[in-house]
Amino acid sequence: MAPRTSAQRWILVFAAIAGASAFASQTSDLPNGFIERRADQIEWRPNPAVAGGQIAVLVGDPAKQGPLVLRIKMPPNIVVQPHTHPDTRTYTVLQGEWKLGFGESYDPTKLRTYPAGSMYHLPAGIPHFQAAGSTETIVQIQSIGPTRTDFIKRD
């Protein structure tokens, strides 16, 4: 490779500065409070409420007051035993099939099925149980924190 001329070096320096300036102006033009998560930036962690499940916090902090967006990833055919949440939630099924039933005892005959693209809005404090379909399921949950999962204890 031939050595670069002084003019070529200046062109490269200018291009690097222009690129950095363009990036800086793109990020500085974003409104205060703007949050984005590209698919490859989502950090999945073990879901403490469901063995084998994973959770990603996209917006907010589940332990604090404020807007909250979570995603849960469940392996095929997993069952989530009856529980409640102190917050009203909106569920959107992004992938797979999610099932929901109401009551304090798990009863698979009461499950309602929601394929990908479906949503439901669940008021706070309602005893319910859930299950994934035959493939991995991803569900997005929106609410106002703080939140938690309170499993119903059966004797």
C-alpha positions as CSV (number, residue, x, y, z in Angstrom):
1,M,0.0,0.0,0.0
2,A,1.4,3.4,-1.0
3,P,2.0,6.0,1.8
4,R,-0.8,8.5,2.1
5,T,-0.2,12.1,1.0
6,S,-0.8,15.0,3.4
7,A,-4.0,15.8,1.6
8,Q,-5.3,12.3,2.0
9,R,-4.5,12.3,5.7
10,W,-6.4,15.6,6.2
11,I,-9.4,14.1,4.3
12,L,-9.4,11.2,6.7
13,V,-9.1,13.4,9.8
14,F,-11.9,15.6,8.5
15,A,-14.1,12.6,7.8
16,A,-13.5,11.2,11.3
17,I,-14.4,14.6,12.8
18,A,-17.4,15.0,10.7
19,G,-18.6,11.5,11.6
20,A,-18.1,12.1,15.3
21,S,-19.9,15.5,15.0
22,A,-22.8,13.9,13.2
23,F,-23.1,11.2,15.9
24,A,-22.9,13.9,18.6
25,S,-25.6,16.0,17.0
26,Q,-27.8,12.9,16.6
27,T,-27.6,12.1,20.3
28,S,-27.7,15.7,21.4
29,D,-30.9,16.3,19.4
30,L,-32.8,13.6,21.4
31,P,-35.4,14.9,23.8
32,N,-34.7,14.7,27.6
33,G,-36.1,11.4,28.9
34,F,-35.9,9.6,25.6
35,I,-35.1,5.9,26.0
36,E,-34.4,3.3,23.3
37,R,-33.4,-0.4,23.4
38,R,-32.3,-2.0,20.2
39,A,-33.0,-5.8,20.1
40,D,-29.3,-6.6,20.5
41,Q,-29.1,-4.3,23.6
42,I,-31.8,-6.1,25.6
43,E,-30.3,-7.7,28.7
44,W,-32.1,-10.9,29.7
45,R,-31.7,-12.1,33.3
46,P,-33.2,-15.1,35.2
47,N,-36.7,-14.3,36.3
48,P,-36.8,-14.6,40.1
49,A,-40.5,-15.3,40.0
50,V,-40.5,-18.1,37.5
51,A,-37.9,-20.9,37.4
52,G,-36.6,-21.3,33.8
53,G,-38.0,-17.9,32.7
54,Q,-36.1,-14.7,31.9
55,I,-36.9,-11.1,32.4
56,A,-35.6,-7.8,30.8
57,V,-36.3,-4.4,32.2
58,L,-36.6,-2.0,29.3
59,V,-37.9,1.1,31.1
60,G,-37.9,2.0,34.8
61,D,-37.1,0.1,38.0
62,P,-39.6,-2.6,39.2
63,A,-38.9,-1.5,42.8
64,K,-39.5,2.2,42.2
65,Q,-42.5,4.5,41.4
66,G,-42.8,5.3,37.7
67,P,-43.4,4.0,34.2
68,L,-42.3,0.4,33.8
69,V,-41.8,-1.7,30.7
70,L,-40.7,-5.3,31.1
71,R,-40.3,-8.3,28.8
72,I,-40.6,-11.9,30.0
73,K,-39.3,-14.9,28.0
74,M,-40.7,-18.2,28.9
75,P,-39.7,-21.7,27.8
76,P,-42.4,-23.9,26.1
77,N,-45.2,-25.2,28.3
78,I,-44.1,-23.5,31.5
79,V,-46.8,-22.9,34.1
80,V,-46.9,-19.9,36.4
81,Q,-48.9,-20.7,39.5
82,P,-51.7,-18.4,40.9
83,H,-50.5,-14.9,41.9
84,T,-51.4,-11.3,42.0
85,H,-49.6,-8.0,41.3
86,P,-50.2,-4.6,43.1
87,D,-50.1,-2.8,39.8
88,T,-52.4,-2.7,36.8
89,R,-50.7,-4.2,33.8
90,T,-51.0,-4.4,30.0
91,Y,-49.6,-7.5,28.4
92,T,-48.7,-7.8,24.7
93,V,-47.7,-11.1,23.3
94,L,-44.7,-10.6,21.0
95,Q,-43.8,-14.2,20.2
96,G,-45.4,-17.6,20.8
97,E,-48.6,-18.1,22.7
98,W,-49.5,-16.9,26.2
99,K,-52.3,-18.3,28.3
100,L,-54.2,-16.7,31.2
101,G,-56.7,-18.0,33.7
102,F,-58.4,-16.5,36.8
103,G,-58.6,-17.8,40.3
104,E,-56.6,-18.9,43.3
105,S,-56.0,-22.4,42.1
106,Y,-54.4,-23.5,38.8
107,D,-57.0,-25.0,36.4
108,P,-55.8,-25.6,32.9
109,T,-59.4,-25.8,31.7
110,K,-59.8,-22.1,32.5
111,L,-56.9,-20.8,30.4
112,R,-57.6,-18.3,27.7
113,T,-55.1,-18.3,24.8
114,Y,-53.4,-15.2,23.3
115,P,-51.3,-15.7,20.2
116,A,-48.6,-13.4,19.1
117,G,-50.0,-9.9,18.4
118,S,-52.6,-10.2,21.2
119,M,-52.9,-8.0,24.3
120,Y,-54.9,-7.9,27.5
121,H,-55.2,-5.4,30.4
122,L,-55.2,-6.9,33.9
123,P,-56.4,-4.8,36.8
124,A,-54.3,-4.8,40.0
125,G,-54.9,-7.4,42.7
126,I,-56.7,-10.0,40.5
127,P,-55.7,-13.6,41.3
128,H,-54.5,-15.2,38.0
129,F,-52.3,-17.9,36.6
130,Q,-50.5,-18.2,33.3
131,A,-48.8,-20.7,31.0
132,A,-46.7,-20.6,27.8
133,G,-47.7,-22.5,24.6
134,S,-45.6,-25.1,22.9
135,T,-42.9,-22.7,21.8
136,E,-40.8,-20.1,23.5
137,T,-43.0,-17.2,24.4
138,I,-42.1,-13.5,24.8
139,V,-44.5,-11.1,26.5
140,Q,-44.1,-7.3,27.0
141,I,-45.6,-5.9,30.2
142,Q,-46.4,-2.2,30.8
143,S,-47.4,-0.7,34.1
144,I,-46.6,1.9,36.7
145,G,-44.1,0.6,39.4
146,P,-43.4,-0.4,41.9
147,T,-44.4,-4.0,41.1
148,R,-43.9,-7.5,42.5
149,T,-45.4,-10.9,42.1
150,D,-47.3,-12.2,45.1
151,F,-47.9,-16.0,44.8
152,I,-51.0,-17.3,46.5
153,K,-50.1,-19.7,49.2
154,R,-52.1,-23.0,49.3
155,D,-52.1,-25.2,52.3
